[in-house]
Amino acid sequence: MKIINLGQSNSIFNQFISEIRNIDTQNDRMRFRKNCERLGEIFAYEISKTFNYQPKAITTPLGTANMLLTNEQPVLSTILRAGLTLHQGLLNYFDNADNALVSAFRKHRDDGSFIIESEYIASPNLENRIVILSDPMLASGASIVKIIELLLKKGTPKKIHIVALIASKEGIEFVKRNLPKDTTLWVGAIDNELTPESYIVPGLGDAGDLAYGIKE
């Protein structure tokens, strides 16, 4: 698996990552959502560099411009509800993309462990398509692997990209073991610690609650 950490480069990207982490800035839900959307746009721009491009003549009011353009439109997938803001950023750039929406939640057991359950999936045929799956937090990696397994029932993609704002080292190792080797993982930051409850430290907290409010 190829791992690309955009946070390792000096850019405005890290300003947005720092704000979604900052406990004071997090009090502004609109800003939190907007920053996640901005980060999604930056990821989309970087991922677009991996697509195939062909020359095309574009007619302007004063002549013809020869441009290199792509005719590839990906399928954008996300996990409800936390992934919606990040998904929107990707969709802002890949504005003609098809979309696949999937539900996933943790079903906790009495011993403190959990399994990932999914009750809803709406997806086009994925055969030979570029699939970009976004989820703000790659913690244990179990949700990502579960969703990819469900999506693969809709066809075999040409390429799978995973986008996460923050990932844990443990979660990265888990997805590396359980996903196709040619998958590319795009992250904004990688944190070392994962709690027994599978929360990333320092992380940023619960992305879904920060964006949309606390759930019961």
Secondary structure as UniProt FT lines:
FT   STRAND          2..5
FT   HELIX           6..8
FT   HELIX           13..21
FT   TURN            23..24
FT   HELIX           25..27
FT   HELIX           29..48
FT   TURN            49..50
FT   STRAND          54..60
FT   TURN            61..62
FT   STRAND          63..69
FT   STRAND          75..80
FT   TURN            81..83
FT   HELIX           84..93
FT   TURN            95..96
FT   STRAND          98..103
FT   STRAND          105..108
FT   TURN            110..111
FT   STRAND          114..117
FT   STRAND          121..122
FT   TURN            127..128
FT   STRAND          130..134
FT   STRAND          137..138
FT   HELIX           142..151
FT   HELIX           152..154
FT   STRAND          159..168
FT   HELIX           169..178
FT   TURN            181..182
FT   STRAND          184..191
FT   STRAND          193..194
FT   TURN            196..197
FT   STRAND          200..201
FT   HELIX           207..212
//
